[in-house]
Amino acid sequence: MKIFVVKTFIVAFAFYIVFELTISSKIRTVKNSIIKFQEKSERVKVKEKILLEISKVNKKDQILSEGDREILSEFINKLQKELSQ
């Protein structure tokens, strides 16, 4: 019985260490991101950055590459066919 308890404790401890090193760090990162965007100043920064990037793209002559253009065109055509049915 004593060996069973020791082995169970070792397995539980190993599981806890693996959890902390993998899943827990990901959860913590997502939690910090969510907390960060609860502040209005952070949301304003993101909005300004998006608008800045849009203005940079608008200054370019060609926004999409040839491959991107073909993929988006095919996708839009499929959506139009599906919506017209």
DODOVO-8676 format. One record per residue: residue in one letter; x, y, z of N, C-alpha, C, CB in turn. Coordinates in steps of 0.1 Angstrom, whole numbers, padded with zeros to 4 digits, always signed. Atoms other than C-alpha are relative to their C-alpha. Glycine has a CB too. Layout:
% DODOVO-8676
aXYZXYZXYZXYZ
...
END
This chain:
% DODOVO-8676
m+0008-0012+0000+0000+0000+0000+0009+0013+0000-0009+0000+0012
k-0009-0011-0001+0029+0023+0008+0006+0004-0013+0011-0002+0010
i-0006-0002+0013+0044+0019-0026-0010+0006-0010+0005-0014-0007
f+0011-0006+0008+0010+0027-0043-0001+0015+0003-0013-0007+0003
v+0001-0014-0004+0008+0060-0023+0012+0008-0005-0001+0001+0015
v-0012-0007+0005+0043+0070-0032+0000+0001-0015+0013-0008+0004
k+0000-0001+0015+0039+0062-0069-0011+0010-0004-0003-0014-0006
t+0010-0010+0003+0006+0081-0069+0004+0014+0002-0013-0003+0008
f-0005-0014-0003+0022+0111-0053+0010+0004-0011+0007+0000+0013
i-0010-0004+0011+0051+0110-0079-0007+0003-0013+0010-0012-0002
v+0007-0003+0012+0027+0108-0108-0008+0013+0001-0010-0012-0003
a+0008-0013-0002+0005+0136-0094+0010+0012-0001-0008+0000+0013
f-0010-0010+0000+0036+0157-0089+0005+0003-0014+0011-0003+0010
a-0005-0001+0014+0049+0150-0124-0011+0007-0009+0004-0014-0006
f+0011-0005+0008+0014+0158-0139-0001+0015+0003-0013-0007+0004
y+0000-0014-0004+0014+0191-0119+0011+0008-0007+0000+0002+0015
i-0012-0007+0006+0049+0201-0132-0003+0002-0015+0013-0008+0003
v+0002-0001+0014+0040+0193-0168-0011+0010-0003-0004-0014-0006
f+0011-0010+0002+0007+0213-0165+0005+0014+0002-0011-0003+0010
e-0005-0013-0003+0025+0243-0150+0009+0005-0012+0008+0000+0013
l-0010-0003+0011+0052+0242-0178-0007+0002-0013+0010-0010-0001
t+0006-0001+0013+0027+0239-0207-0013+0008+0000-0003-0014-0005
i+0013-0006+0001-0009+0247-0203-0002+0013+0009-0011-0010+0004
s+0002-0012-0009-0007+0271-0173+0006+0012-0006+0006-0004+0013
s-0006-0012+0006+0017+0294-0191-0008+0006-0011+0014-0003-0005
k+0009-0004+0011-0006+0296-0221-0012+0007+0006-0005-0011-0009
i+0012-0006-0006-0036+0304-0199+0004+0013+0006-0006-0009+0011
r-0005-0012-0006-0016+0330-0180+0002+0011-0011+0013-0002+0007
t-0002-0010+0011-0006+0347-0214-0014+0005-0005+0008-0007-0011
v+0013-0004+0005-0042+0348-0226-0007+0009+0011-0009-0012-0003
k+0006-0008-0011-0054+0361-0192+0006+0014+0000+0002-0007+0013
n-0006-0013+0000-0029+0389-0193-0004+0009-0012+0015-0001+0000
s+0004-0008+0012-0039+0399-0228-0014+0005+0002+0000-0009-0013
i+0014-0004-0002-0076+0400-0218+0000+0012+0010-0008-0011+0005
i+0000-0010-0010-0068+0421-0188+0006+0013-0006+0009-0004+0012
k-0007-0011+0006-0046+0444-0209-0011+0008-0008+0011-0004-0009
f+0009-0006+0009-0075+0451-0233-0013+0005+0007-0004-0009-0011
q+0011-0006-0008-0099+0460-0205+0002+0014+0002-0002-0008+0013
e-0003-0014-0002-0082+0493-0202-0003+0008-0013+0015+0002+0005
k+0004-0008+0012-0095+0520-0225+0012+0005-0008-0009+0012+0004
s-0011-0006+0006-0061+0534-0232+0007-0011-0010+0011+0004+0010
e-0006+0011+0008-0049+0500-0246-0009-0002-0013+0001-0013+0007
r+0009+0002+0012-0080+0497-0269+0002+0012-0009-0014+0000+0005
v-0003-0012+0009-0073+0533-0282+0013-0002-0007+0000+0012+0009
k-0013+0003+0006-0037+0523-0289-0002-0010-0012+0010-0005+0010
v+0002+0010+0010-0048+0493-0309-0008+0006-0012-0008-0012+0005
k+0008-0007+0010-0074+0514-0328+0009+0009-0008-0012+0008+0006
e-0009-0009+0007-0048+0540-0337+0010-0008-0008+0008+0009+0010
k-0009+0008+0007-0024+0513-0348-0006-0006-0013+0006-0011+0008
i+0007+0006+0012-0050+0497-0371-0002+0011-0010-0013-0006+0005
l+0002-0011+0009-0059+0531-0386+0013+0004-0007-0006+0012+0008
l-0013-0004+0006-0022+0539-0392+0004-0011-0010+0011+0000+0011
e-0003+0011+0010-0017+0505-0410-0009+0002-0012-0002-0014+0007
i+0009-0002+0011-0048+0512-0431+0004+0011-0008-0015+0002+0005
s-0005-0012+0008-0035+0546-0441+0013-0003-0008+0002+0012+0009
k-0012+0004+0007-0001+0530-0450-0004-0008-0013+0009-0008+0009
v+0004+0009+0011-0018+0504-0472-0007+0008-0011-0010-0011+0005
n+0007-0009+0010-0040+0531-0489+0010+0008-0009-0009+0009+0007
k-0010-0007+0008-0008+0548-0501+0007-0008-0010+0010+0007+0009
k-0007+0010+0009+0004+0517-0519-0008+0000-0013+0001-0014+0006
d+0007+0001+0013-0004+0513-0556-0007-0013-0001+0010+0001-0012
q+0006+0013+0001-0011+0476-0553+0000-0006+0014+0008-0009-0010
i+0001+0005-0014-0024+0462-0520+0003-0015+0000-0014+0003+0006
l+0000+0014-0001-0027+0425-0528+0011-0005-0011-0013-0006-0003
s-0008+0006+0010-0002+0402-0545-0008-0008-0009+0011-0009+0007
e+0007+0007+0010-0012+0382-0575-0007-0013+0006+0008-0004-0012
g+0005+0012-0006-0017+0350-0555-0011+0003+0010+0011-0008+0008
d+0010-0004-0009-0037+0367-0528-0013+0005-0007+0005+0012+0009
r+0011-0005+0008-0059+0384-0554-0008-0012-0006+0005+0009-0012
e+0007+0012+0006-0067+0350-0570-0008-0007+0011+0010-0009-0007
i+0006+0007-0011-0075+0334-0537-0013+0007+0005+0009-0002+0012
l+0012-0008-0005-0098+0362-0525-0011+0001-0011+0005+0015+0003
s+0010-0001+0011-0115+0365-0559-0008-0013-0001+0007+0002-0014
e+0007+0013+0001-0123+0327-0559-0009-0001+0012+0010-0011+0000
f+0008+0001-0012-0136+0330-0523-0012+0009-0001+0008+0004+0012
i+0011-0009+0002-0158+0360-0531-0010-0006-0010+0005+0014-0005
n+0009+0006+0010-0172+0342-0562-0008-0011+0006+0008-0005-0012
k+0007+0011-0007-0181+0312-0541-0011+0005+0009+0010-0009+0007
l+0010-0006-0010-0198+0334-0515-0012+0005-0008+0006+0011+0008
q+0011-0005+0008-0218+0351-0543-0009-0011-0005+0005+0009-0011
k+0008+0011+0005-0229+0318-0558-0009-0006+0012+0009-0011-0006
e+0007+0006-0012-0239+0305-0523-0012+0009+0004+0009-0003+0011
l+0011-0009-0004-0259+0336-0515-0011+0002-0010+0007+0014+0003
s+0010-0002+0011-0277+0337-0548-0009-0012-0001+0006+0002-0013
q+0008+0012+0001-0291+0302-0543-0012+0001+0009+0008-0013+0005
END
